[in-house]
């Protein structure tokens, strides 16, 4: 766990700069004298016999610089590198146990940082008294001591059968509707200019991806699904294709049952030639039954947890389930429900969906992108020149864990803003996790508990991760830390971890925007931008911190356009927002990150791409 601030700010009310000054003593009221009487003579000046009783001094005023340093944003943020924590291959040197000792009230786990007296553990998170036996001493061994504890729990057996790491499926779900015949001018290998259709670009990209999979993962299963005004399931290319059309395109259960029972028995080492021939024979025509095709692809992949679906399209779904209307109507809400339901079913089956659309098209990416955002996949807009690279990257992304649930515990009196439950325990169903996943959580103290926390020197935090590894082994990892606190909300801004705050701002504001809470997102963006300016006055801004600032500028432009021009997100804006929701620290990202120039034209800034998310 990584915190944005070196200390937890106990009093995070932004308008409180320190203890309040004592009240001024009451004035003595005297009866007015008659104006006709002369005033009494003044007494002679004499030195005072003793020290006078003076009122308390007026507290010093803060100068302009100190007032500017007063924080207007909550810096209590914790960053969780989930992608690293679920990779148990990196934790091979850790001692593991079978099961943790759990608090009967809040489900916190006993750690070596817990305090026990005569076999009674008073939970540091909720205060509940738990009876424990002498065997709990096993958690207090090795390197886990001081202010940090990291425990790994591996049960002796699993309810699921062992699964080979290569026993997963990659499903290419490809749009072959008539709009895929649109051509683009490209430069051939000989240097001459030529025109290539979108379908030809997809065919070339698929052949490259199949060749790459054959070389790097020859035991991986690969399947092909196409869609226009009907859905055709080719599977691994060795069996008779299954075609779904007409009424079958609106029957959710029928599509699922037909696709999940379609066998994909062979690996790509055995089916490469057949798949290549299927890809070469594709022809564009008809409408766009995107929803039924996505459903069929997820159903096929659901038989192998850890599988991936790569969806490539260039237009809105206009036939079958998930149809998207041009004008808002009842069907639009049903469309959103369909994609939410399908995304949740994919998460439950351990399937990751990546969505790729072509630049310059209108696919209603805000809805379709939900499939990738919920399942942990990639959302991107491609061109003829980039589609091959993007498909290869998506097909080779390794799923590190499925069914991931993260539970974050803080002391009673702490709460997590912007979360559904207003208590000290936060539970997130993350689902599938790939390399580099990082999530951030903001926390604060309830006003009625402020005086209690002012008396404390440290606060405990605990992260519990429950998940299935690649081999379907159930794993629980529990990390507990003690964090020092400060009672002053005006802390030195130079000590803030801007990497954590920048990632948190990107994730939070993108989520708020996608939920329609644009004004809240704008307020957060303004506060974070002001904070970055304060930091720049205290120390030099690093390159990665300037990139975080550019993220905020880009989202600010998008939010302004939503409120002033329309209430819907364009595909370009939706793509940026989905990428921001999965933002990660630049320093921990192995991909190349393209810096967005700060001072660019409004339209250019809106269309800027953020790479390496």
LINFENFEN-V237923 format. One record per residue. N is the residue number from 0. RES is the residue in one small letter. PHI is phi in radians with two decimals (NA if undefined). D_CENTER is the distance of its C-alpha to the mean C-alpha in whole Angstrom. Layout:
n->N res->RES phi->PHI d_center->D_CENTER
n->N res->RES phi->PHI d_center->D_CENTER
This chain:
n->0 res->x phi->NA d_center->15
n->1 res->x phi->-2.20 d_center->15
n->2 res->x phi->-1.84 d_center->16
n->3 res->x phi->-1.26 d_center->16
n->4 res->x phi->-2.03 d_center->20
n->5 res->x phi->-1.12 d_center->23
n->6 res->x phi->-2.16 d_center->24
n->7 res->x phi->-1.34 d_center->22
n->8 res->x phi->-1.42 d_center->24
n->9 res->x phi->-1.24 d_center->26
n->10 res->x phi->-1.77 d_center->27
n->11 res->x phi->-1.78 d_center->24
n->12 res->x phi->-1.21 d_center->26
n->13 res->x phi->-1.19 d_center->26
n->14 res->x phi->-1.61 d_center->30
n->15 res->x phi->-1.85 d_center->31
n->16 res->x phi->-1.69 d_center->33
n->17 res->x phi->2.92 d_center->35
n->18 res->x phi->-1.14 d_center->37
n->19 res->x phi->-1.22 d_center->39
n->20 res->x phi->-1.19 d_center->43
n->21 res->x phi->-1.14 d_center->46
n->22 res->x phi->-1.18 d_center->48
n->23 res->x phi->-1.22 d_center->51
n->24 res->x phi->-1.12 d_center->54
n->25 res->x phi->-1.19 d_center->56
n->26 res->x phi->-1.35 d_center->59
n->27 res->x phi->-1.49 d_center->62
n->28 res->x phi->-1.61 d_center->64
n->29 res->x phi->-1.93 d_center->68
n->30 res->x phi->-1.24 d_center->70
n->31 res->x phi->-1.16 d_center->71
n->32 res->x phi->-1.47 d_center->75
n->33 res->x phi->-1.13 d_center->77
n->34 res->x phi->-1.27 d_center->78
n->35 res->x phi->-1.44 d_center->81
n->36 res->x phi->-1.53 d_center->82
n->37 res->x phi->-1.25 d_center->82
n->38 res->x phi->-1.30 d_center->79
n->39 res->x phi->-1.16 d_center->79
n->40 res->x phi->-1.17 d_center->80
n->41 res->x phi->-1.25 d_center->77
n->42 res->x phi->-1.22 d_center->77
n->43 res->x phi->-1.13 d_center->78
n->44 res->x phi->-1.25 d_center->76
n->45 res->x phi->-2.35 d_center->75
n->46 res->x phi->-1.13 d_center->73
n->47 res->x phi->-1.13 d_center->71
n->48 res->x phi->-1.32 d_center->72
n->49 res->x phi->-2.58 d_center->68
n->50 res->x phi->-1.22 d_center->65
n->51 res->x phi->-1.25 d_center->64
n->52 res->x phi->-1.56 d_center->61
n->53 res->x phi->-1.69 d_center->58
n->54 res->x phi->-1.21 d_center->55
n->55 res->x phi->-1.06 d_center->52
n->56 res->x phi->-1.14 d_center->50
n->57 res->x phi->-1.21 d_center->48
n->58 res->x phi->-1.04 d_center->45
n->59 res->x phi->-1.11 d_center->44
n->60 res->x phi->-1.40 d_center->42
n->61 res->x phi->-1.38 d_center->39
n->62 res->x phi->-1.28 d_center->39
n->63 res->x phi->-1.05 d_center->37
n->64 res->x phi->-1.14 d_center->35
n->65 res->x phi->-1.18 d_center->34
n->66 res->x phi->-1.16 d_center->33
n->67 res->x phi->-1.19 d_center->31
n->68 res->x phi->-1.35 d_center->29
n->69 res->x phi->-1.11 d_center->29
n->70 res->x phi->-1.27 d_center->25
n->71 res->x phi->-1.93 d_center->24
n->72 res->x phi->-2.37 d_center->20
n->73 res->x phi->-1.31 d_center->18
n->74 res->x phi->-1.73 d_center->18
n->75 res->x phi->-1.44 d_center->17
n->76 res->x phi->-2.35 d_center->14
n->77 res->x phi->-2.03 d_center->13
n->78 res->x phi->-1.88 d_center->10
n->79 res->x phi->-2.08 d_center->10
n->80 res->x phi->-1.47 d_center->11
n->81 res->x phi->-1.09 d_center->10
n->82 res->x phi->-1.02 d_center->11
n->83 res->x phi->-1.42 d_center->14
n->84 res->x phi->-1.25 d_center->15
n->85 res->x phi->-1.53 d_center->16
n->86 res->x phi->-1.48 d_center->18
n->87 res->x phi->-1.28 d_center->21
n->88 res->x phi->-1.14 d_center->23
n->89 res->x phi->-1.48 d_center->22
n->90 res->x phi->-2.00 d_center->23
n->91 res->x phi->-1.17 d_center->27
n->92 res->x phi->-1.54 d_center->29
n->93 res->x phi->-1.44 d_center->27
n->94 res->x phi->-1.34 d_center->30
n->95 res->x phi->-2.02 d_center->29
n->96 res->x phi->-2.21 d_center->30
n->97 res->x phi->-1.55 d_center->30
n->98 res->x phi->-2.70 d_center->29
n->99 res->x phi->-1.45 d_center->28
n->100 res->x phi->-1.61 d_center->30
n->101 res->x phi->-1.92 d_center->28
n->102 res->x phi->-1.18 d_center->29
n->103 res->x phi->-1.26 d_center->30
n->104 res->x phi->-1.82 d_center->29
n->105 res->x phi->-1.93 d_center->25
n->106 res->x phi->1.20 d_center->24
n->107 res->x phi->-1.20 d_center->24
n->108 res->x phi->-1.83 d_center->25
n->109 res->x phi->-1.19 d_center->28
n->110 res->x phi->-2.34 d_center->28
n->111 res->x phi->-1.22 d_center->30
n->112 res->x phi->-1.52 d_center->29
n->113 res->x phi->-1.33 d_center->30
n->114 res->x phi->-1.83 d_center->34
n->115 res->x phi->-2.23 d_center->37
n->116 res->x phi->-2.41 d_center->40
n->117 res->x phi->0.83 d_center->43
n->118 res->x phi->1.06 d_center->40
n->119 res->x phi->-2.15 d_center->38
n->120 res->x phi->-1.84 d_center->35
n->121 res->x phi->-1.56 d_center->34
n->122 res->x phi->-1.02 d_center->30
n->123 res->x phi->-1.30 d_center->28
n->124 res->x phi->-1.80 d_center->26
n->125 res->x phi->-2.26 d_center->28
n->126 res->x phi->1.46 d_center->31
n->127 res->x phi->-1.28 d_center->32
n->128 res->x phi->-1.54 d_center->35
n->129 res->x phi->-2.12 d_center->35
n->130 res->x phi->-1.42 d_center->38
n->131 res->x phi->-2.26 d_center->37
n->132 res->x phi->-1.85 d_center->39
n->133 res->x phi->-1.16 d_center->40
n->134 res->x phi->-1.22 d_center->38
n->135 res->x phi->-1.24 d_center->35
n->136 res->x phi->-1.10 d_center->36
n->137 res->x phi->-1.17 d_center->35
n->138 res->x phi->-1.44 d_center->31
n->139 res->x phi->-1.95 d_center->33
n->140 res->x phi->-2.26 d_center->34
n->141 res->x phi->1.17 d_center->33
n->142 res->x phi->-1.45 d_center->31
n->143 res->x phi->-1.41 d_center->29
n->144 res->x phi->-2.76 d_center->31
n->145 res->x phi->1.38 d_center->30
n->146 res->x phi->-2.01 d_center->27
n->147 res->x phi->-2.47 d_center->25
n->148 res->x phi->-2.41 d_center->25
n->149 res->x phi->-2.38 d_center->23
n->150 res->x phi->-2.11 d_center->24
n->151 res->x phi->-2.05 d_center->24
n->152 res->x phi->-2.09 d_center->25
n->153 res->x phi->-2.15 d_center->27
n->154 res->x phi->-1.15 d_center->29
n->155 res->x phi->-1.16 d_center->32
n->156 res->x phi->-2.45 d_center->32
n->157 res->x phi->-2.13 d_center->29
n->158 res->x phi->-1.29 d_center->30
n->159 res->x phi->-1.79 d_center->29
n->160 res->x phi->-1.23 d_center->31
n->161 res->x phi->-1.10 d_center->30
n->162 res->x phi->-2.10 d_center->28
n->163 res->x phi->-1.12 d_center->29
n->164 res->x phi->-1.05 d_center->26
n->165 res->x phi->-1.56 d_center->27
n->166 res->x phi->-1.46 d_center->28
n->167 res->x phi->-2.24 d_center->25
n->168 res->x phi->-2.22 d_center->25
n->169 res->x phi->-1.97 d_center->24
n->170 res->x phi->-1.91 d_center->25
n->171 res->x phi->-1.63 d_center->25
n->172 res->x phi->-1.88 d_center->25
n->173 res->x phi->-2.07 d_center->27
n->174 res->x phi->-1.40 d_center->28
n->175 res->x phi->-2.18 d_center->32
n->176 res->x phi->-1.23 d_center->33
n->177 res->x phi->-1.11 d_center->36
n->178 res->x phi->-1.18 d_center->33
n->179 res->x phi->-1.28 d_center->32
n->180 res->x phi->-1.48 d_center->36
n->181 res->x phi->-1.06 d_center->35
n->182 res->x phi->-1.85 d_center->36
n->183 res->x phi->-2.37 d_center->35
n->184 res->x phi->-1.30 d_center->37
n->185 res->x phi->-2.32 d_center->36
n->186 res->x phi->-1.75 d_center->38
n->187 res->x phi->-1.31 d_center->39
n->188 res->x phi->-1.10 d_center->40
n->189 res->x phi->-1.48 d_center->44
n->190 res->x phi->1.68 d_center->42
n->191 res->x phi->-1.47 d_center->44
n->192 res->x phi->-1.52 d_center->42
n->193 res->x phi->-2.56 d_center->41
n->194 res->x phi->-1.98 d_center->39
n->195 res->x phi->-2.26 d_center->37
n->196 res->x phi->-1.38 d_center->35
n->197 res->x phi->-1.08 d_center->31
n->198 res->x phi->-1.14 d_center->33
n->199 res->x phi->-1.08 d_center->34
n->200 res->x phi->-1.11 d_center->31
n->201 res->x phi->-1.16 d_center->29
n->202 res->x phi->-1.06 d_center->32
n->203 res->x phi->-1.11 d_center->33
n->204 res->x phi->-1.13 d_center->29
n->205 res->x phi->-1.14 d_center->29
n->206 res->x phi->-1.11 d_center->32
n->207 res->x phi->-1.16 d_center->31
n->208 res->x phi->-1.13 d_center->28
n->209 res->x phi->-1.12 d_center->30
n->210 res->x phi->-1.11 d_center->32
n->211 res->x phi->-1.14 d_center->29
n->212 res->x phi->-1.13 d_center->28
n->213 res->x phi->-1.07 d_center->32
n->214 res->x phi->-1.40 d_center->32
n->215 res->x phi->-1.65 d_center->29
n->216 res->x phi->-2.50 d_center->29
n->217 res->x phi->-1.12 d_center->32
n->218 res->x phi->-1.60 d_center->32
n->219 res->x phi->-1.31 d_center->28
n->220 res->x phi->-1.44 d_center->29
n->221 res->x phi->-2.34 d_center->29
n->222 res->x phi->-2.30 d_center->29
n->223 res->x phi->-2.21 d_center->30
n->224 res->x phi->-2.29 d_center->29
n->225 res->x phi->-2.12 d_center->31
n->226 res->x phi->-2.60 d_center->31
n->227 res->x phi->-2.47 d_center->33
n->228 res->x phi->-1.49 d_center->35
n->229 res->x phi->-2.59 d_center->35
n->230 res->x phi->-1.93 d_center->32
n->231 res->x phi->-2.06 d_center->34
n->232 res->x phi->-1.74 d_center->33
n->233 res->x phi->-1.57 d_center->34
n->234 res->x phi->1.08 d_center->33
n->235 res->x phi->-1.49 d_center->34
n->236 res->x phi->1.54 d_center->36
n->237 res->x phi->-1.71 d_center->39
n->238 res->x phi->-1.96 d_center->40
n->239 res->x phi->-1.18 d_center->41
n->240 res->x phi->-1.07 d_center->38
n->241 res->x phi->-1.85 d_center->37
n->242 res->x phi->-1.95 d_center->37
n->243 res->x phi->-2.02 d_center->36
n->244 res->x phi->-2.60 d_center->37
n->245 res->x phi->0.96 d_center->38
n->246 res->x phi->-1.10 d_center->38
n->247 res->x phi->-1.14 d_center->36
n->248 res->x phi->-1.34 d_center->33
n->249 res->x phi->-2.06 d_center->32
n->250 res->x phi->-1.89 d_center->33
n->251 res->x phi->-1.02 d_center->29
n->252 res->x phi->-1.14 d_center->31
n->253 res->x phi->-1.13 d_center->33
n->254 res->x phi->-1.07 d_center->31
n->255 res->x phi->-1.08 d_center->29
n->256 res->x phi->-1.13 d_center->32
n->257 res->x phi->-1.14 d_center->34
n->258 res->x phi->-1.33 d_center->31
n->259 res->x phi->-1.23 d_center->30
n->260 res->x phi->-1.59 d_center->34
n->261 res->x phi->-1.38 d_center->34
n->262 res->x phi->-1.38 d_center->34
n->263 res->x phi->-2.19 d_center->33
n->264 res->x phi->-1.43 d_center->35
n->265 res->x phi->-1.87 d_center->35
n->266 res->x phi->-1.53 d_center->33
n->267 res->x phi->-1.17 d_center->33
n->268 res->x phi->-1.07 d_center->36
n->269 res->x phi->-1.73 d_center->38
n->270 res->x phi->-2.09 d_center->37
n->271 res->x phi->-0.96 d_center->36
n->272 res->x phi->-1.10 d_center->39
n->273 res->x phi->-1.14 d_center->39
n->274 res->x phi->-1.14 d_center->35
n->275 res->x phi->-1.06 d_center->36
n->276 res->x phi->-1.14 d_center->39
n->277 res->x phi->-1.06 d_center->37
n->278 res->x phi->-1.15 d_center->35
n->279 res->x phi->-1.15 d_center->38
n->280 res->x phi->-1.48 d_center->39
n->281 res->x phi->-1.17 d_center->37
n->282 res->x phi->-2.35 d_center->38
n->283 res->x phi->-1.58 d_center->36
n->284 res->x phi->-3.09 d_center->38
n->285 res->x phi->1.52 d_center->37
n->286 res->x phi->-1.55 d_center->34
n->287 res->x phi->-2.31 d_center->30
n->288 res->x phi->-1.62 d_center->30
n->289 res->x phi->-1.14 d_center->26
n->290 res->x phi->-1.03 d_center->25
n->291 res->x phi->-1.05 d_center->27
n->292 res->x phi->-1.17 d_center->27
n->293 res->x phi->-1.11 d_center->23
n->294 res->x phi->-1.09 d_center->24
n->295 res->x phi->-1.11 d_center->27
n->296 res->x phi->-1.15 d_center->25
n->297 res->x phi->-1.13 d_center->22
n->298 res->x phi->-1.06 d_center->25
n->299 res->x phi->-1.09 d_center->27
n->300 res->x phi->-1.24 d_center->24
n->301 res->x phi->-1.14 d_center->23
n->302 res->x phi->-1.27 d_center->26
n->303 res->x phi->-2.30 d_center->25
n->304 res->x phi->-0.95 d_center->21
n->305 res->x phi->1.68 d_center->19
n->306 res->x phi->-1.41 d_center->21
n->307 res->x phi->-2.28 d_center->19
n->308 res->x phi->-2.08 d_center->20
n->309 res->x phi->-1.96 d_center->20
n->310 res->x phi->-1.77 d_center->21
n->311 res->x phi->-2.08 d_center->23
n->312 res->x phi->-2.60 d_center->25
n->313 res->x phi->-2.30 d_center->26
n->314 res->x phi->-2.80 d_center->27
n->315 res->x phi->-1.25 d_center->26
n->316 res->x phi->-1.18 d_center->27
n->317 res->x phi->-2.30 d_center->30
n->318 res->x phi->-2.69 d_center->32
n->319 res->x phi->1.41 d_center->31
n->320 res->x phi->-1.06 d_center->28
n->321 res->x phi->1.34 d_center->25
n->322 res->x phi->-1.09 d_center->28
n->323 res->x phi->-1.94 d_center->26
n->324 res->x phi->-1.51 d_center->29
n->325 res->x phi->-1.28 d_center->30
n->326 res->x phi->-1.99 d_center->30
n->327 res->x phi->-1.04 d_center->28
n->328 res->x phi->-2.80 d_center->30
n->329 res->x phi->-1.07 d_center->30
n->330 res->x phi->-1.13 d_center->29
n->331 res->x phi->-1.15 d_center->26
n->332 res->x phi->-1.21 d_center->24
n->333 res->x phi->-1.16 d_center->25
n->334 res->x phi->-1.09 d_center->24
n->335 res->x phi->-1.04 d_center->20
n->336 res->x phi->-1.09 d_center->21
n->337 res->x phi->-1.06 d_center->22
n->338 res->x phi->-1.23 d_center->19
n->339 res->x phi->-1.15 d_center->17
n->340 res->x phi->-1.10 d_center->19
n->341 res->x phi->-1.14 d_center->19
n->342 res->x phi->-1.10 d_center->16
n->343 res->x phi->-1.15 d_center->16
n->344 res->x phi->-1.17 d_center->19
n->345 res->x phi->-1.16 d_center->18
n->346 res->x phi->-1.06 d_center->15
n->347 res->x phi->-1.12 d_center->18
n->348 res->x phi->-1.68 d_center->20
n->349 res->x phi->1.27 d_center->18
n->350 res->x phi->-1.91 d_center->17
n->351 res->x phi->-1.81 d_center->15
n->352 res->x phi->-2.02 d_center->16
n->353 res->x phi->-1.91 d_center->15
n->354 res->x phi->-2.05 d_center->17
n->355 res->x phi->-2.25 d_center->19
n->356 res->x phi->-2.12 d_center->21
n->357 res->x phi->-1.55 d_center->24
n->358 res->x phi->-1.08 d_center->25
n->359 res->x phi->1.43 d_center->27
n->360 res->x phi->-1.96 d_center->26
n->361 res->x phi->-2.09 d_center->25
n->362 res->x phi->-1.87 d_center->23
n->363 res->x phi->0.97 d_center->21
n->364 res->x phi->-1.11 d_center->18
n->365 res->x phi->-1.04 d_center->16
n->366 res->x phi->-1.51 d_center->17
n->367 res->x phi->-1.13 d_center->18
n->368 res->x phi->-1.11 d_center->14
n->369 res->x phi->-1.05 d_center->13
n->370 res->x phi->-1.05 d_center->14
n->371 res->x phi->-1.32 d_center->12
n->372 res->x phi->-1.07 d_center->9
n->373 res->x phi->-1.32 d_center->10
n->374 res->x phi->-1.61 d_center->11
n->375 res->x phi->1.63 d_center->9
n->376 res->x phi->-1.60 d_center->12
n->377 res->x phi->-1.81 d_center->12
n->378 res->x phi->-2.07 d_center->13
n->379 res->x phi->-2.67 d_center->16
n->380 res->x phi->-1.97 d_center->20
n->381 res->x phi->-2.04 d_center->22
n->382 res->x phi->-2.17 d_center->26
n->383 res->x phi->-1.02 d_center->29
n->384 res->x phi->-1.39 d_center->29
n->385 res->x phi->-1.93 d_center->25
n->386 res->x phi->-1.10 d_center->25
n->387 res->x phi->-1.12 d_center->26
n->388 res->x phi->-1.12 d_center->24
n->389 res->x phi->-1.15 d_center->21
n->390 res->x phi->-1.15 d_center->22
n->391 res->x phi->-1.12 d_center->23
n->392 res->x phi->-1.10 d_center->20
n->393 res->x phi->-1.13 d_center->18
n->394 res->x phi->-1.25 d_center->21
n->395 res->x phi->-1.73 d_center->21
n->396 res->x phi->-1.04 d_center->17
n->397 res->x phi->-1.58 d_center->18
n->398 res->x phi->-1.45 d_center->16
n->399 res->x phi->-1.45 d_center->16
n->400 res->x phi->-2.77 d_center->16
n->401 res->x phi->-2.19 d_center->16
n->402 res->x phi->1.03 d_center->16
n->403 res->x phi->-1.39 d_center->13
n->404 res->x phi->-2.17 d_center->13
n->405 res->x phi->-1.94 d_center->12
n->406 res->x phi->-2.11 d_center->15
n->407 res->x phi->-1.95 d_center->15
n->408 res->x phi->-2.01 d_center->18
n->409 res->x phi->-2.31 d_center->20
n->410 res->x phi->-1.08 d_center->24
n->411 res->x phi->-1.03 d_center->25
n->412 res->x phi->1.98 d_center->25
n->413 res->x phi->-1.58 d_center->22
n->414 res->x phi->-2.40 d_center->19
n->415 res->x phi->-2.03 d_center->15
n->416 res->x phi->-1.05 d_center->15
n->417 res->x phi->1.20 d_center->13
n->418 res->x phi->-1.91 d_center->13
n->419 res->x phi->-1.17 d_center->16
n->420 res->x phi->-1.68 d_center->18
n->421 res->x phi->-1.67 d_center->20
n->422 res->x phi->-2.48 d_center->21
n->423 res->x phi->-1.52 d_center->20
n->424 res->x phi->-2.18 d_center->18
n->425 res->x phi->-2.05 d_center->15
n->426 res->x phi->-2.10 d_center->14
n->427 res->x phi->-2.17 d_center->11
n->428 res->x phi->-1.56 d_center->11
n->429 res->x phi->-1.52 d_center->9
n->430 res->x phi->1.47 d_center->12
n->431 res->x phi->-1.57 d_center->12
n->432 res->x phi->-2.26 d_center->11
n->433 res->x phi->-2.00 d_center->12
n->434 res->x phi->-1.04 d_center->13
n->435 res->x phi->1.60 d_center->11
n->436 res->x phi->-1.16 d_center->7
n->437 res->x phi->-2.38 d_center->6
n->438 res->x phi->-2.14 d_center->5
n->439 res->x phi->-2.15 d_center->7
n->440 res->x phi->-2.38 d_center->10
n->441 res->x phi->-1.75 d_center->13
n->442 res->x phi->-2.36 d_center->16
n->443 res->x phi->-2.66 d_center->20
n->444 res->x phi->-1.90 d_center->23
n->445 res->x phi->-1.16 d_center->25
n->446 res->x phi->-0.97 d_center->28
n->447 res->x phi->-1.22 d_center->31
n->448 res->x phi->-1.80 d_center->29
n->449 res->x phi->-1.08 d_center->29
n->450 res->x phi->-1.11 d_center->33
n->451 res->x phi->-1.16 d_center->32
n->452 res->x phi->-1.30 d_center->29
n->453 res->x phi->-1.10 d_center->32
n->454 res->x phi->-1.44 d_center->34
n->455 res->x phi->-1.66 d_center->31
n->456 res->x phi->-1.73 d_center->31
n->457 res->x phi->-2.41 d_center->28
n->458 res->x phi->-2.23 d_center->25
n->459 res->x phi->-1.53 d_center->24
n->460 res->x phi->-2.35 d_center->20
n->461 res->x phi->-2.42 d_center->19
n->462 res->x phi->-1.96 d_center->16
n->463 res->x phi->-2.01 d_center->17
n->464 res->x phi->-1.98 d_center->16
n->465 res->x phi->-2.00 d_center->17
n->466 res->x phi->-2.83 d_center->17
n->467 res->x phi->-1.93 d_center->20
n->468 res->x phi->-1.31 d_center->20
n->469 res->x phi->-1.03 d_center->21
n->470 res->x phi->-1.60 d_center->25
n->471 res->x phi->1.22 d_center->24
n->472 res->x phi->-1.32 d_center->25
n->473 res->x phi->-1.38 d_center->23
n->474 res->x phi->-2.33 d_center->22
n->475 res->x phi->-2.22 d_center->21
n->476 res->x phi->-2.12 d_center->20
n->477 res->x phi->-2.21 d_center->20
n->478 res->x phi->-2.08 d_center->20
n->479 res->x phi->-2.17 d_center->22
n->480 res->x phi->-2.43 d_center->22
n->481 res->x phi->-1.82 d_center->25
n->482 res->x phi->-2.03 d_center->24
n->483 res->x phi->-1.19 d_center->26
n->484 res->x phi->-2.21 d_center->26
n->485 res->x phi->-2.33 d_center->28
n->486 res->x phi->-1.63 d_center->30
n->487 res->x phi->-1.93 d_center->30
n->488 res->x phi->-1.43 d_center->27
n->489 res->x phi->-1.70 d_center->28
n->490 res->x phi->-1.81 d_center->27
n->491 res->x phi->-1.17 d_center->28
n->492 res->x phi->-1.17 d_center->25
n->493 res->x phi->-1.17 d_center->26
n->494 res->x phi->-1.61 d_center->25
n->495 res->x phi->-1.28 d_center->21
n->496 res->x phi->-1.53 d_center->18
n->497 res->x phi->-1.23 d_center->17
n->498 res->x phi->-1.11 d_center->15
n->499 res->x phi->-1.16 d_center->13
n->500 res->x phi->-1.16 d_center->13
n->501 res->x phi->-1.15 d_center->13
n->502 res->x phi->-1.14 d_center->9
n->503 res->x phi->-1.10 d_center->9
n->504 res->x phi->-1.07 d_center->11
n->505 res->x phi->-1.09 d_center->9
n->506 res->x phi->-1.16 d_center->6
n->507 res->x phi->-1.16 d_center->8
n->508 res->x phi->-1.18 d_center->11
n->509 res->x phi->-1.15 d_center->9
n->510 res->x phi->-1.12 d_center->9
n->511 res->x phi->-1.07 d_center->12
n->512 res->x phi->-1.13 d_center->14
n->513 res->x phi->-1.15 d_center->13
n->514 res->x phi->-1.51 d_center->14
n->515 res->x phi->1.53 d_center->17
n->516 res->x phi->-1.64 d_center->17
n->517 res->x phi->-1.22 d_center->18
n->518 res->x phi->-1.12 d_center->20
n->519 res->x phi->-1.13 d_center->18
n->520 res->x phi->-1.11 d_center->15
n->521 res->x phi->-1.09 d_center->19
n->522 res->x phi->-1.11 d_center->20
n->523 res->x phi->-1.13 d_center->17
n->524 res->x phi->-1.08 d_center->17
n->525 res->x phi->-1.10 d_center->21
n->526 res->x phi->-1.13 d_center->20
n->527 res->x phi->-1.18 d_center->18
n->528 res->x phi->-1.14 d_center->20
n->529 res->x phi->-1.12 d_center->23
n->530 res->x phi->-1.10 d_center->22
n->531 res->x phi->-1.10 d_center->22
n->532 res->x phi->-1.15 d_center->25
n->533 res->x phi->-1.11 d_center->26
n->534 res->x phi->-1.09 d_center->25
n->535 res->x phi->-1.13 d_center->27
n->536 res->x phi->-1.36 d_center->30
n->537 res->x phi->-1.63 d_center->30
n->538 res->x phi->-2.72 d_center->29
n->539 res->x phi->-1.26 d_center->28
n->540 res->x phi->-1.54 d_center->25
n->541 res->x phi->-1.28 d_center->24
n->542 res->x phi->-1.07 d_center->23
n->543 res->x phi->-1.16 d_center->19
n->544 res->x phi->-1.22 d_center->19
n->545 res->x phi->-1.16 d_center->21
n->546 res->x phi->-1.17 d_center->18
n->547 res->x phi->-1.04 d_center->15
n->548 res->x phi->-1.10 d_center->18
n->549 res->x phi->-1.20 d_center->19
n->550 res->x phi->-1.00 d_center->15
n->551 res->x phi->-1.10 d_center->16
n->552 res->x phi->-1.08 d_center->19
n->553 res->x phi->-1.09 d_center->18
n->554 res->x phi->-1.19 d_center->16
n->555 res->x phi->-1.07 d_center->19
n->556 res->x phi->-1.10 d_center->21
n->557 res->x phi->-1.10 d_center->19
n->558 res->x phi->-1.11 d_center->19
n->559 res->x phi->-1.11 d_center->23
n->560 res->x phi->-1.17 d_center->23
n->561 res->x phi->-1.13 d_center->22
n->562 res->x phi->-1.39 d_center->24
n->563 res->x phi->-1.77 d_center->27
n->564 res->x phi->-1.92 d_center->27
n->565 res->x phi->-2.72 d_center->26
n->566 res->x phi->-1.82 d_center->23
n->567 res->x phi->-2.08 d_center->22
n->568 res->x phi->-1.64 d_center->19
n->569 res->x phi->-1.22 d_center->21
n->570 res->x phi->-1.05 d_center->20
n->571 res->x phi->-1.11 d_center->19
n->572 res->x phi->-1.16 d_center->17
n->573 res->x phi->-1.10 d_center->15
n->574 res->x phi->-1.06 d_center->14
n->575 res->x phi->-1.09 d_center->13
n->576 res->x phi->-1.14 d_center->11
n->577 res->x phi->-1.14 d_center->9
n->578 res->x phi->-1.17 d_center->9
n->579 res->x phi->-1.15 d_center->8
n->580 res->x phi->-1.09 d_center->5
n->581 res->x phi->-1.96 d_center->4
n->582 res->x phi->-1.11 d_center->7
n->583 res->x phi->-2.45 d_center->8
n->584 res->x phi->-1.02 d_center->12
n->585 res->x phi->-1.07 d_center->15
n->586 res->x phi->-1.15 d_center->17
n->587 res->x phi->-1.73 d_center->15
n->588 res->x phi->-1.72 d_center->15
n->589 res->x phi->-1.38 d_center->18
n->590 res->x phi->-1.37 d_center->17
n->591 res->x phi->-1.32 d_center->19
n->592 res->x phi->-1.87 d_center->18
n->593 res->x phi->-1.50 d_center->20
n->594 res->x phi->-1.39 d_center->20
n->595 res->x phi->-1.59 d_center->21
n->596 res->x phi->-1.00 d_center->24
n->597 res->x phi->-1.21 d_center->24
n->598 res->x phi->-1.82 d_center->27
n->599 res->x phi->-2.25 d_center->27
n->600 res->x phi->-1.08 d_center->29
n->601 res->x phi->-1.01 d_center->27
n->602 res->x phi->-1.20 d_center->27
n->603 res->x phi->-1.14 d_center->26
n->604 res->x phi->-1.14 d_center->23
n->605 res->x phi->-1.14 d_center->22
n->606 res->x phi->-1.64 d_center->22
n->607 res->x phi->-1.14 d_center->21
n->608 res->x phi->-1.78 d_center->18
n->609 res->x phi->-1.89 d_center->15
n->610 res->x phi->-1.66 d_center->16
n->611 res->x phi->1.28 d_center->14
n->612 res->x phi->-1.32 d_center->11
